């Protein structure tokens, strides 16, 4: 039982990272029905911004986290304006190819400037471990930071979406873009806000991962980005609670599979679950069936 609880704690920590990245996927999809495959690479950029701030400017954890989120939000807005806005009314395959192109541009652009080798992230958080209730369950302080930051950011996001004018406009655009525009909502600004918030969450995830694993590289966003997309689809793409649920579900599942001897097969298990969910409930575990008139 101690081993199970220990892995659950580790799984919640990993799931927090997946959830932060998955939120960006699901927000963008909910607004403009675009799968932004460059989102995982924005997470990578956030990690490198945090690395530069802490290594060269000697920033502490929270200032580096905040500035990385700000830089990534600006990057998300630029990507939307330059790459996605011109093809907003194009076919889905054109949008998909553009997203993949932006992803490769970020990866190899970063590789050109910082080289391909792995960098060691500074130790910003105390590497302390405590025994929970005098048991064999060991709780890493860094896990607590990750979970605390994730829950705080998700609470702020929920407040923005449900209690502010920006959030109201985002919900209106996600329901009916044309009707929202007729009601005086600026569609372009709303989409920019969505990219900014999603990218900021990805940047925060990049700093958290760099701090926890102490290593970053230009291709570090590929696998977590794909896993976060899987998490968003499992929970229900376009649904914010679904992204959170899918992230935690996938993180806990991977950790338990690894703990019980299946570390080589954890990715296979994740995608097998995805296939099963799509077969049983194509709109995700928290998604709803939508009727369309034909």
N, C-alpha and C positions, 0 to 999 in steps of 0.2 A: 504493500500500500504506500509506503514511503517513497519507493521508486516511482510509482504512478503519479503521486502528487508532485514530486520533483520535476518530472517530465511535463506535467501540466503547466507548471510555472514557466518552464523554459518555452513551452509551446505558446503560451500567452504572450511572452516577450517577442518571439518570432512573428506571431500572428499580428502583433501591433504594427510591425514594419509593413507586412503585406497589406494590412487594412489602410494604412496611410497612403500607400501607393495606389491601392484599388479605388480609393475615394476619388482620385483624380480621373481615373478611367471612367468611372460611373457618372461623375458630374458632367464631363464633356459629352459622353454618349447621351445622357439624358437631355441635354440642351440641343445638340446638333446631329445626333446619331452618327458620331464619328468615333472609331476606335483609334485613339491616339497612341500608336506604337512607339512614338518618340518619348512617351512619358517616363519609361524606365531610364532613359538617358538623361532626362532632367534630374532625376534622383542621383545619377552619377555626378552631374555638374554640381549639385548641392554638396555632395561629399568633398569634391575638390575645392569648392569655395571655402568650406569649413576647414579643410586642411591648410589652405593658404593663410586664412585668418589666424589660425592657432599656431602655425609653424613660424611664419614670418612676422606677423604682427602681435603674436602672443596674447590673443584674445582668450578669454575663458569660455566655458561651455555655452552658457545662455546667450551672451552677445554674439558668438559665432553662429549659434542656431538661428537667432533672429535675422541676422544679416544674410545668411545663406537662404533663408525663406524669402527674403525680400528680393535678392538677386534672381532666384529661380522664378518668382512670380513675374518679374520684368521679362525674363527670358520666355516664359510661357506666353505673355502678351505679344512679344515680338514674333514668335513662331506662328501664332494664330493670325496676326496681321499679314505677315509676309507669305506664309506657305498655305494656310488653310482658307483664309477669307476669299482669295481669288477663285477657289474651286468649290465654294460652298454649295453652288447649285449644279455641280457636275455629278457624274455617276459615282456610286460608292467605290467602284474599283479604282477610279482616279484618286479618290481621297485616301484609299488604302495604300496605293503605291506612293503617294506623296508622304504619308506618315512614315512609311518604311525608309524613304529617301532622307527625311529629316533625321530619323534615328541614326542612320549610317553617317550622315554629315556631322552630327554631334559626337559620335564615337570616334571617328577618325580625325575630326578637327581637334578634339581634345588630345588625341594621341600625337598629333603633329606638334602641339605646343608643349605638352608635358612628358612626351615619350611614353613608351608602352610598358615600362617596368612598374612593378607594384611599389607603392609608396607606403611607408609606415605612418599611421595616423598617431598624433600625440595622445598620451594618456590624460584625458581631461577629467575623467570621473574617478573617484576612489575605487581601487580594486579590492574591495573588502567583501567578505562573505560572513553571513550570520546563520546560525542554526535556528531554525524555526521551532519555537516551543520545545527546545532541548531534544529534538528528534534528529534523524539522519537527513532531514530535508535541509539543503543548503541554499540560501537565498543570496544571490549576487546583488550588490547595491546597484550595479549598472542596469540590471533588469528592472529594478524599481524606478530608476530614472526614465527608462524607455516607456514603461507602462504609464507612469505619471504624465510624461509629455504627450503621449498618444491620447490619453483620456482627456487631458486639458484641451488639446487642439480639436478633438472631436466635439467637445462641449461648446467651444467657441464657434465651430462650424455650424452646429445645430442652432445656436443663438442667431447667427447671421442669416441662416436660411428661413427661420420661422419668426424672427422678431424684427427684422429690418426691411427697409424698402428694397434694397438690393436683392435680398433673399426672396421677397414677394415677386419681384420681376423675374427672377430665375425660375421660380415655380410656374409662373404664368407662361413663360416662353417654352418650358418643357412640356406643358400641356397642349398649347396651341400657339405656334409662333405667329401665324397670320393674325389671329384675334388679339394677341398681345400687342402687336404692332399697331393695330387699329385703335387700341386703347391708349396709345401714346407712349408705349415702352420703347426705349432705344435698344433695338436688338443687338447692334454692334457692341455697345457698351456692356450689355448683359453677358454676351459671349466672352468678352475680354475679362470681365470680373470672374467668370467661371474658370477660364484658363489660369488666371492669376492665383486663385485660391487653390485649385488642384495642384498647380506647380509648386506653390509654397509648401503644401503638405509633402510632396515628393522630396523637396529640398531638405525638409526636416528629417525625413526618413534617411536620407543620405548621410547626414551628420550623425544620426543615432547609430547607424550601421558602422560608420567609420570609427566612432568612439568605442563601440562594443567589440568589433573584430580587429581593430587596430591595423587594418590594411585596406587600400583602395587601388583600383586600376581602371583604365578607360573603358573596359568592357564589363564592368561590374554591374551595370544596369540591365543587361540582357536577360539573365535568368530570373532575378527578382521581378523585373517588369512583366515577364511572361507569367510568372506565378501569380502576381497580383491581378493580371487580367483573368486568369483562371478563377481566382478567388471572387472577382467581381461577377463573373458569369455564374458561378455556383450559387452565390447569394441572390443574384438577380441584377443583371446589368441595367444601369439607369436608376437604381434604387439605392439611396444612401445607406439605410440600415442593412440592406443586402450586402453591400461592399464590406461593411464592418463585420457582419456575421461571417461572410465568406473568408475574410482575412484571418480571423481568429480560428475558424474551423480548419482551414488549410494549414496554419501554423501548428496547431495542436496535433493534427493528423500526421504531419511530417515528423514532428518530434517523437511521437509515440512509435511510429514505424521504425525510425532510426534507433530508438532506445531498445527495442526488442529484436534487434539483429537484422533489420532490413534496410540499413542505410543506403545500400546500392540500389534499392528499388523504390525509394521514397518518391522520386519524380514519377515513376511509372504508376504508383498508387494514386498520386495526385491527379494525373490525367485519366486514370481509370474511373475515379470518382466523378470527374468532369463529364466523361462520356455517359456514365450511368445517370447523372442528374439531367443531362440534355435529353436522354431517351425517356426518362420518367416524367420530368417537368421541364420542358424546353425554356421556360421563362425564368428559371432559377428557383431555389427553394423558397424565397420570399417574394418571388414575382407573381403577378396576376395575369390571367389570360385576358387578352384584349381582343374584342370582336371588331372586325373590319367589314365595312360594306363593300360589296363587289358588284 
